[in-house]
Amino acid sequence: MADSSEELIGSVVSAAKLAEKQAEEEALFISQHPASLRLSQESTQNLLNGVPMPWMARLPGSFPLFVDKAKGARFTDADGIEYLDLCLGDTGAMTGHGITEIADAIYSRAQQGITTMCPSTDAGWVATELSRRFGLPLWQMAMTATDANRFVLRYCRYITGKPKIAVMDWCYHGTVDETLAVLDESTGEVVPRPGAIGPQVHVSHTTRVAQFNDLASLEAVLAHGDVACLLMEPALTNIGIVLPEEGYLTAVRALTRAHNVLLVIDETHTICAGPGGATAAWGLEPDFLVIGKPIGGGMPVAAYGMTAEVGEKLRSHLHADDVDVSGVGGTLTGNTMALAAVRATLTHTLRAEDYSHMIPLATAFAAGVKATIDEFSLPWTVQQLGCRAEYWFCPPPKNGAQAAAANFHSLETYFHLYCLNRGVLLTPFHNMALFSPHHKLEDVDKHSAVFREAVMSLLG
Ligand SMILES: Cc1ncc(COP(=O)(O)O)c(C=O)c1O
C-alpha cells in the first residue's frame, strides 16, 4: 500500500506511485507498437495533431493506435495485436464490427447508385421499424445525431416561437453549439462548457441549464417562459452514467407539459437500454426523439421521430418552396447506402434477442469489477444501463455537476492504458464498457482479470 502520509488518489495510490506506474505502462505501449509509432510519425506531417478527427488523439498511449481491421467484438492494430473492443466506436459500432448482412446491403446499394435526391425503396421500411421500436409515428433522417439534434432544436423554436432551449448540466448531444453549456459552480450562471471553442454567441443567449435529477432546478428554468424545448438523455451517459431517480422522468414530462415546452429525448447512447431505447423500456412520452450512431451499423446516419401533433405543425412548412434553405438539410442525407444500412442493422442486429445476450454481459462485467472492489475494500462503485456498464472511483454521482467534480483523470488514464496494454480497449471517456451481440462471457472474464491485476499493480 502507498505511503499513508500522502493523499491517495481514489483511496488507492499516491500521485508519485501512480506517475511511476504510468511511465512503466507508457514504455510498454511504445515497445509493443512500432508500426503505429511509424504511422503516427508519418501522419503528423499532414494531419493536424496526427489524427483525422481531434478526439482520436484521446485514446490511451503516447501516440494513436492505428487500426488495421475490426470484426465482431475485436479489432487488430497495425502491429498485428488483437484487442477486445469494449469501446465499440463509442456506441457507433454497438452492433459489433464488420457485420456481413450490413456490409452486403451497403455494397449492393452502392453498386446501384448512392444518391439521387429521391427516397430509396428502403425509406418506408426504415420509418415503420423506427416507429415500431420507439413509438413515435413520423420520422426524418439526418447524417449524424449532432445534425438530428440541430434540426430538432430548430423545429422546436419554429413550432413554439420561443427563443431558448434547455439542457441538463454537463450533457453532451454532439457538436451542437447551444448544448455546450454548463452551470457555473459558484454563480449558477449559464457558461460555455470548458473546452468548447468558437461559438457564434455566448451560450447564455441561447440556452438554459437544469440539474439532472433536480425538479426544482428544471421548474426554475422553465418558469422563464422562453424555453422552446428540453433536450435531454433519459440517463446521462456522457459524463459517466447518471441514472434517473425513481419518478424523475415522469415528473419531467409533467413539468414540460405544464410549461408548454417540447420534450426531446436523445437516445443516441441510451439505445443501450433496449431495442427502443429508454423510451420504450421506461414508457417515456417525448415529442421528439433523436437516435444516431449504431442504427446504421457504423454508417453515418441518424434519425429523429416526432408525434403526429408535432408533425401536423411542421407540415405546412415542409411544403413551402423555400424548404431547402430552412436550415434543415444535408444533400447526402437519406442516401441509399444509409437507408440500406439502417434496414440491415435493424433487421439483423439490435433486436430483442440481441439485447437478451448483451445486457447480461454488462451485468457480468459489473459483477466482475465489483468482486475486485469488494476484495480490496475499495470505496468504488459500478453503474449499469442496459448493455453499458462503468466503474467510478467514488460513490455514483446523482447529477452532472457531481459527476464532473469526481475527477480522477490520472487514475482513469492508468486503467485505460493498463487494459489496452493487455488487449482490452475501454471507451476513452470514463471507465465505460459496452457490449455487442458478438461479445462472450469469456470476454467479460478477461476484463475482470485485467481489472483485478491493474488494482493489484497499484496496491502492491
Ligand atoms: C447523446 C448523444 N447525442 C448525440 C451525439 C452526437 O453524435 P455524433 O457525434 O455521431 O453526431 C452523441 C455523441 O457522443 C451523444 O452521446
The ligand as an SDF file (V2000), in Angstrom:
LIG
                    3D

 16 16  0  0  0  0  0  0  0  0999 V2000
  -26.3450   11.5100  -26.5080 C   0  0  0  0  0  0  0  0  0  0  0  0
  -25.5850   11.9120  -27.7280 C   0  0  0  0  0  0  0  0  0  0  0  0
  -26.2040   12.6240  -28.6780 N   0  0  0  0  0  0  0  0  0  0  0  0
  -25.5790   12.9960  -29.7930 C   0  0  0  0  0  0  0  0  0  0  0  0
  -24.2590   12.6800  -30.0060 C   0  0  0  0  0  0  0  0  0  0  0  0
  -23.5760   13.1130  -31.2650 C   0  0  0  0  0  0  0  0  0  0  0  0
  -23.3240   12.0410  -32.0950 O   0  0  0  0  0  0  0  0  0  0  0  0
  -22.4490   12.2900  -33.4190 P   0  0  0  0  0  0  0  0  0  0  0  0
  -21.0930   12.7000  -32.9280 O   0  0  0  0  0  0  0  0  0  0  0  0
  -22.4520   10.9800  -34.0950 O   0  0  0  0  0  0  0  0  0  0  0  0
  -23.1120   13.3690  -34.1790 O   0  0  0  0  0  0  0  0  0  0  0  0
  -23.5650   11.9590  -29.0390 C   0  0  0  0  0  0  0  0  0  0  0  0
  -22.1420   11.6230  -29.2280 C   0  0  0  0  0  0  0  0  0  0  0  0
  -21.4740   11.1060  -28.3670 O   0  0  0  0  0  0  0  0  0  0  0  0
  -24.2550   11.5580  -27.8790 C   0  0  0  0  0  0  0  0  0  0  0  0
  -23.6350   10.8530  -26.9260 O   0  0  0  0  0  0  0  0  0  0  0  0
  1  2  1  0
  2  3  1  0
  2 15  2  0
  3  4  2  0
  4  5  1  0
  5  6  1  0
  5 12  2  0
  6  7  1  0
  7  8  1  0
  8  9  2  0
  8 10  1  0
  8 11  1  0
 12 13  1  0
 12 15  1  0
 13 14  2  0
 15 16  1  0
M  END
$$$$
